[in-house]
């Protein structure tokens, strides 16, 4: 969660964000929405996503090691913004931690 919220804080024009942390279907699900608007120019949008992905290198490594998934996309709410999310399956996280419970 800290990786996503830090990224949102660093890269959003506004410092307001929505954070959701849920455990459902044997997986931890983290979602962060920030106020960074969508870019109208495709190249600027691609650079923005690339910058976020570079910022989230550590998250990428941990999520892959846990056999989870993560991503970046536009917010689904009418106000726009950016949505970042990560899903960590319990079994993968337990394996990552060496079987500790």
Order of alpha helices (4+ residues) and beta strands (2+ residues): alpha-beta-beta-alpha-alpha-beta-beta-alpha
